[in-house]
Amino acid sequence: MLPTNAQYFSELLSKNQISIYFIIAVLNAALIFMASFKFLLSIQQSGYKTRRYFKWLNSRETPYRSRLMLLTLMGFLFSLVLSTCFAPIFGGQISSYVGFVSYILFTIVYINTEASVNVKIPLKKTKRMVRLSITYVIVLIAITFGLVVLVNYITFVIGDRMTAILRYSLLCACPVLIPYLLLIAHIINLPIEKAIARYYVNKAKEKLAKLDVKRIAITGSFGKTTVKEILTTILSQKYRVLQTPESYNTPMGIAVTVKGLDSTHDIFLAEMGARAKGDIKTLCKMVKPDFGILTGVNTQHLETFATIENIKNTKYELFDYLEEKGGVGIFSVDNENSKELSNKFKGEKICAGLCGEDAFATDVKISSIGTEFMLNVKGEEPVLCHTVLLGKHNISNICLAAAMAKKIGMSAKEISVGINRIKSIGHRLELMPNNKNIVIIDDSYNANVDGVYAAMDVLDTFSGRKIVLTPGLVELGKMEDVANLEMGKVLAEHADKVIIIGKHNAVMLINGLIEGGMPRENIIFAKNLKKGNQALNEILKEGDVVLFENDLPDNYN
């Protein structure tokens, strides 16, 4: 006669087995959590977007699922072998623990191996990540505890000796479930995260409603952060400015920034990003801008928007709002799509750029140490300006910022003082100091098609052998292959050697480089950035110019 459920749970309680099972569950949860670092990093870098996380997970270039499968297989086989070998000596109960220990050791080796792999952007210990981690650990403990109770119940019911020996082998399957258990924890947290986001956004709206500050919004496919930094430097010569830091261009990023806004500030400067239709509209309702700047529109993020028309319409949501509220639009005329949208705008309009009407540059002299030009602001005498920023595209960005500063109330001379004080902007054609006679240009932040051409113009201002390290361009949807093929052709015209980082775009870049006339021996493939730097060190000579063009986040590697 089979034992009843009541008998099983009575024996479970009488022998205090639950405590042992809970300890095993906590230990396993701790190990699995430490083995989940790459997946936590990926979901954070995917913006906590399930679709983007799954795209990374299902990519043929993502090796982590296969590594987890290998860990599961090795853990199970060794658990099986050790449990069986030790059974005649210690019996089924003890030998099952011996098998479990082998799984623990394999997991520790896996964790140590993964820890030795360098990441470009470290996992950020944000409050959201802490909340996700806590939920994830709870899920892991619950799943493990449930599995332990289940297998021990089966062992109790069947009473088979081999089942008793292998009772903990099922836990070896836990590593392969990591991507999905993490996703479950993320889904559990979503209602909480949405509620928290609403709370902070509403608080930010309330605060902004009470403060009398001029509000400037900046959007575009590229150059948003650069224009924001330039404009902040210029305006700070006369006003107290609060800007959204780094690339804080989402509702939560802006809400966090608004916490630091007070009545002593004159201007609030908000960068506005978009991943989907309606994103800019949502940000406008929150910030209620008085002025809007459009840096330019291209195929960046075509993967999520599907068409260039969708991108233009989404960026124009800022100007729809300004038209309705009587705000001012500032447009770059150096970008065709931006110029097209400026013609559509019915409100007060300012056009700026290298060939702008309200603010433009003449006598531009670009060198390897910076740029000199005459700034022409409508209604004022031209002023001579110097900047450490490299490239004509940055002069276009400066003209946009100058037009905005003029509209706010600054004179051309005040603006020129601000321009002269602009510092290099991190990872955007930034000259990096080194103790060797070489030039290193860091243009690793979020490259796009326009950015590649701008970088090549800068590269041409330097003498010496030119070496480019790049993984190519991403987030371009169906255009990605074509864009990387063209990028290869462009690189072949301006660079002497190219080191391609990672497999993601390698084939198209190599084809483009060869079509562009670069000898195959001058093209080097490196599996990752670390290998790429090693390859660079092997060929680097005094007098070389090295350009780091784009650096994909870790969820592309």
N, C-alpha and C positions, 0 to 999 in steps of 0.2 A: 504493500500500500504506500503511495507517494505521500511525503510529508506535506502538511498544509502550509498556507502562507502564514498563518498565526504561529505555527511552530517555528518557522524560519525566523520571523521577526522577534519572537521570544528568545530564541537562541542568540540572535544578533545582539540584543540588548543585554542579555545575561553575561555574555562574554566580552562586553564592552568593545565589540568590533567596530561600532560606528566611529569611535575616536580614531581608530587606526585608518579606517577608510577616509575620514576627513583629512588626516595628516597626509595621506597619499594624494588626495585631491589637491590640497594646497601646494604640495611639492611639485606635482605635475603642472599645475597652473603657473607656478613661478617659472619653471623651465620653459614652458611653451611661450609665456609672455616674453621672456628674454630672447627666444628664438624668433620673435615676431617683429623685430626692430625694422627690417626692411619694409614690411607691409604697413606698419604704422607710419613710416616716413613717406611711403607712396600715397597713402590715403590723405595725408596732410598736404603733400605737394600737388595732389589732384584737386585741392580745394574742397575736400570732403564731398566730392561729386561721385556718385556711384558709377555712372557711365564711364567717366575718365579712369577711375580705379580699375574697372573691369577691362577697359581697353589695354591698360598696362599689363594686367594679369594675364590676359589672353594673347598678348603679343608673342610671336615666335622668338623674339629677342630677349624675352624675360626668362631667365634660367631658374628662378627661385622656386617655382612649383616643382620642377623636376628634381631640384636639390632636396626639397622636403619629401618627395616620394622615395628618393634614395635613402634618406635618413629613416623613414618609416620602414622600408624594406630591411635595412641593416639592423635596426633596432629589434624588429620582429624575429629575424633569423637568429640573431645572437641570443635573444631571450628564449627562443625555442630550444636552441642547442644547450645552453647553460642550465635551464630549468630541467630538461630531460636528463642531463648528465649528473646533476646533483640530487635528483629525486631518490635514487637507491640509498644514498648516504644520509640525507637529511629529511626525506619525506616530502610529500607534495606541498605542504604549507610553506616550509622554509625555502624550498627550491623555487617556488613561484616568486618569492621576494628576490632571490639571487638573479633570476631572469630580468626582473624589473630594474635591478641595479645596472645591468648591462645597457638597457635602454637609456637610463639616466646618463651614463658615461658617454654614449654616442651623442646624446643631445648637447651635453656640455662641450664636446669637441666641435660640434656644428656651431654653437654659439660663439666659441673662441675664434673659429675660422671666419665667421661673418663679421666679427668685431674688428678684424684686421683689415677689412676692406674700407678704404677711405670713401667718404661721401662728400660731395661738393657743398651741399647745403645741409647742415646738421638738423636733426629733429628738434623742433622748437617746443619748449616746455610751456605751451600756452594753457590757459585754463580749460579750453575745449579739449586739448589733447589729454590733460589730466583726467577730465571727466570720462572721456572715451576709454582711457586705460583702466580706470576703476571698474567701469561697466564690463569691459573685456575680461578682466581678471575674475569678476563674479561669474560671468558666463563660463569661463574655463573651469572654475571650481565646480560649478553646478553640473556641467557636462561630464567632467571626470568622476565626480562623486556618483552620478547616476550610472555611469558605465561600470564602476567598481561594484556598486550594489547589484546591478543587473547580472554581471558575470559570476559573482559569488552566489547569487540566488540560483542561477543555472547549475552551478557546481553543487549546491546543496540539494537541489531537486534530483539531478541526474545521479549524483554520487559516484561519478566516474573518476578514476585516479588520474587519467591524463588531463581531464578537464580541470581538476584541482591544480595540477602542475602548471597549466598554461593560463590560469585565471587572469593574470595581469598583462598577458601578451596583447590583448585588445587595446590597451592604452598606447601601444606603439603606433596606432593609427592616428593619434591626436595631431602630430605635426602636419600631416597632409591636409588637415581640416583648418589650419591656421587662417588662410585667406577668407574663408567663409564664416568662421566663428567671429572674426574681426568685423566682417560686414554685418553680421547679426547684431553685434554690440553697437555698431554705428547706427543701424536702423532703430534699435531700441532708444537710442539717445536723440534721434531726430526731433521728436516733439519737444523735448526739453530745450534743445539748441535753438529751435525756431522761437520758442517762448522767450528765451534769454535775449535773442537777437531783437525781437519786437520790443522788449523792455528797454534795451539800450538805445535803439533807434528812436523810440518815443521820447525818451529822456533828452536825447540830442535835439530833437525837433522842438521840445519845450524850451530848451536853453537858447537855441538859435532864435526863437520867436521873441525872446526877452531882450536880446542884445542888438544894439545898433551898430552893425559892422557891414562894410562892403563885402560882398561875397562873389568870388571869382571861381568859375568852374573851368577846368581844362580837360578836353577829351581828344581822341584821335587814335589811329592805329599804331602810332609810334611817336616818340619824342615828348610824351606827356610829362614824364618825370624830369627830363632835361629842361623843358620850358618852365616847369614849376620851380626848379632850383634857380634858374636864371632870374625869373621874375621876383622870387623871394629876395634874392640878393639886391636887385635894383630897388625894389620898393622899400627894403629895410633901411635905405639911406635917409628916408623921410618918415616912414610909418612903422608902426609895430604890427608885424605880420605873424599869423599862425598858419602853417601849411600842414597838410597831411604828410606824414613822413614816408620815406622810401616809396613803395608802391601800394600804399594804403588807399585803394580806390574802390572799395566795396562799402555797402551800408555799415557793416560792423567796423571796418577800418576808419571810416569817417566819424562814426559815433564815438569810437575810442579817442580820436583826436579832439573832438568837440569838448570832451571832459576838461581839456586844458585851456579852453577859450574863456576869456573874461572881458570885463568892460574896459580894460586897458588896451585891448587890441583894436586896431583900426580896420584890418583886412583879414578875412578868412579865405584861404586859397585851397580849393579842393580838387584833387585829381579824380576823374571819373572814368572807371573802366567798365567794360561790358563783355559778357560771354553769351548773352542771349538778348533777343528783342525785348524791350521794356526795361532793361537794366538801368539805362541812363534816365529814363522817365522816372523811375523809382527814386533815383538819387536826387533828381531835381525837386521832387516833392519834399524831400528831406531837407536839402540845403537851401532851396529857394534862391538860386543865384541871380545877381544883378548883371553879371557879365559872363560871357562864354567864349572860350578860345578853342579853335579847331586847328590842331597841328598838321593834320593830313590824314588821308584814308588810303589804305592799300589792302592787299589780300591777307594780311596777318589775321589769324583766327578764322580763316575761311573754312576750316574744318568744322567749326561749331556753327557758323552762320550760313554755310552752303553757297551763298552767292555774294558778289560784291555789292549788289543792290541792297541786300539785307544789312550789310555792314554800314553802308551809307545812310540808310534809313534809321538805323539804331543810333549812330553818332548824331544824326540830325534831331533826335529827340530833345537834345539840349536846346537847340535853336527854335524848335516848336514851342518849348516852354518860354523862351525869351521873347518870341513874337507875341505870345499871349499876354505876358506880364510887362511888356514894354522895355525889355532889357537890351543890352548892346552885344552884338556878335563881332568877334575878331577872327578873321580867317587868314590862313596862309595861302598866298597866291602862287607859291612855288610847287604846289601839288595840284594836279589836274582835278582830282575828285573834290578836294577842298574848294577849289575855285568854282566848280560846278555848283556846290552846295551854297556858296556865297551868293551866287546869282539867284538862287531860290529864296534866300532870306529876305523878308519884307520889312524887318525892323531896322534900327540904326546899325550901320555896318561899317567896319574898319578893315581895310585890306593891307596886309603887311607881308614882307619877305624880301628876298634879294631883288625882285622886280615889283615890289608892292607900290601902292599909291600913297598910303598914309605914313608908312615907315619903311625905308629901304636902305640898302647899303651900296656905296660906290667905292671905287679904288681899293678893292679887296686884295690884300697881299697876304698869302698863306705861306707859312714856313713850318719847319719841323718843331719850332718852339712856341708857336701860337699864331695869331692872326691880327692884322691891323686893317682898319677900314674907316671910311667916313660914314657916319650915321646921319641919315636925312629924315627928319621928323617934320611932318606937314606943319607949316606956319612958323618954323624956326630955322636958324642958320645951321648948316651941317657941322657936326662936331667929330673930331678925331677920336677913335676908340681903339684900345688894345685889349686882347683877351688871350688867356692861355688855352682856350678851347681850340681844338683842331677841326678843320674842315669847313667847307662852304655851308653845309647843312646847318652847322651850329650858328653861323651868321644869320641864316634864315630864322632860326629859333630865337636869336637875340632880337631881331627886328619885330617878331611877334610880341615878345615881352616888352620891348620899348614902346610899341603902339599902345599896349595896355597901360603901361606906366604913365604915358602922356595923357591918356583919357582920364586916369585917376587924378592927375593934377601935378605931375612932375615935369620939370623943364628938361630940355635936351642935355644941358650941362649936368644936371643932377643925375640923369639917366646914364650919361657917359662915365660918371664917377662910379656908379654901381657896376657898369660893365667891366671896368678896369679891375674891380675887386672880385669878379667871378672866379671861383676855384674850379679845378678839374672835377668832373662828376664821375663818381665811382663806376668802373666797368663800362664806361661809355667813351671809347677812344681816349682812355686815360694813359698818360705816359707813366710808366712804372720805374722807380729808381732801382738801380742795381750797381754792383761794384765792378762790373766788367764794361768794356767798351762796346756795348751792344745797346740797341734801342728795343724796348719792350712796350707794345701798345696793347692795352687791355680793353677790348670791345666785346666782352663776353656776355653782356646782358641782353638777352632777348633779341637776337638779330632778326631782321626782316629784309625783304627785297631791297627797299630803298636804303636801308642801313648798310647793306653790302656795297652798293655803289659809292656811298659816302666814305666808307672805310677804304675803298680802293683809291679814291681821290687823295685821301690823307696819306696812304702808303706811297703814292707817287711823289710826295714832297720830300721823301727821304732818299738818300743815296745809300749804296751798299746792297748786299744780297738780301732779298726779301723772302721770309718764310712765314707761311700762314698755317695756323692750327685751327681746324674747324670740324664740327660734327654736321654742318649743314643747317638747313632750315626746317622747321616743323610747324604743325598746326595749320597747314595749308590745304588740307583735304585732298581732293582729286588733283589739285595743282602742284602738290608737293614734289612729285617726281620731275615734272617739267621745270619747276623753280630751281631744284638742285642741279639738274642738268645745265641750266643756264648759268647758275652760280659757278659751276665748274669751269665753264667757258670764260667767264669774267675773271676768275682767279688765274687762269692760264695766261691772260693778257698782262696781269700786273705782278704776279708772284714768280719767284724762281723755283721755290719748292713748296709743296703743300703736304701737311700731315693731316690725314683724315682720322677723326676720332670716332670710334664705334661703328657698328654695322648698319645702323638705322638708315642712313642715306649714302652709304659708301659706294654702292654700285653706280648710282646716278652721278655722284660727284666725280668719280673716276672716269666715267664715260664722257662727261662734260670737259674735264681737264684734257683728256686725250684728243677729243674733237677740237678743243681750243688750241692744240699744238704743243702741249707740255709733254716732254719725253717721259716715258713710263718710269724711268729710274729716278725721276724727281718727285714722284708721288709715293708717299709712305702711308701705309695703313697701320693704325694702332687700335687695339681692342678697347682701350679706355684712356682717360686723360692721364693717368699715372704712366701708362706705357707710352703715350704720346710725348710726355715730358722727357722720358728716358731716351726716346728716339731723337728728340730735339737736342738734348745734351750731347749726343753722339756726333751730330753734324754741325753744331754751333761753332762759329768762328768769330773772331774779333771784327767789329764793323757790321755785323748782321743786324737786320731789322726784323723783329718777330711780332706778328699780329695774332692775338687770340680772338678769333671771330666766332662769337656765340659759344655758349656752354650749356648744353641741355641739362635740365634738372635730373635728379637721380632716378625719377620714375621713367626715364627714357633709356636707362642703362641696366 
